[in-house]
Amino acid sequence: MGIRIVVGLSDDAAPSKVAEQLLEAGAEEILPVRAELPRVLVALFPDMLGPRAAAEEAARVTGVAYARPDTPESET
């Protein structure tokens, strides 16, 4: 399944370029951009990396404003 990392793009970043760089940084897949969130990507990293390390890898990519694990805000 992979670790989902939410990646916010800086204002001048091209989503396709950032997606390429995320794959080079170890992401296994980049999910399609959603029309309502055009400046946000979701990258899937290997489970063995762990959420913190995956977010740190994503944050190192040029054009990334923020990267954080995608976790539910509340569990019911």
N, C-alpha and C positions, 0 to 999 in steps of 0.2 A: 504494500500500500504506500509506504513512504511517509516522510514527515513533510507536512504542508507548511511552507513559509510564505507569509504575506509580504510582498515586496512593493513598497511605494517608490515611485520614480521621481527624480528631481525634475524641475520644470523644463530643462533643456535636453532631457534624455529621450532617445528614441526607443520605444518599447521593443522593437525587433532586435536592436543592438544589445540592449540589456539582457534580453532572453538568451541570445547567443552566449554572452559572457557568463550568465548563470549556469548554462550547460557546461561551459568550460570549467567553471568553478566546482562542478560535481553534482549539479542537479540532474536528475534522471528524466524529468519532464517539466515542461512549462504549460500550465493549463491555458486555454483560450481566454483572451481578455474579454471581460464583460462590458457591454455598452455603457452601463450605468457607472462603471468604475474604470475609465480608460487609462488612468495613471497608476493602476495597481495590477501587479502580476501575482500569480500563485505558482510557486516552484515546489516541486516534489524532490526531496533529497532522500538518500538511503537511510533506512531505519537505524543502521549501525552507527551513523554519525551522531545521533542525538539532537534534540531540538535546539539547544543552546549553540552547539557547534555549527549546525546547519544555518541558523540565523546569522552567526558571525561570518560564515563563508559568504553568504548572500550580501551582507552589509559591506563587504570589501569590494564589491563590484562597482566600477565607475558608473555613475548615473542613478545609484540607489540612494534614496533619501532616508529610508528606514527598512528594516527587515525584522520580522518577529514571527514566532511560531503561531500557527492558526489554531487556537484553542477555543472551545466553547466558552462563552461568557458566563453561562450558568448551566448547571446540570440538573435535570429534573428526573 
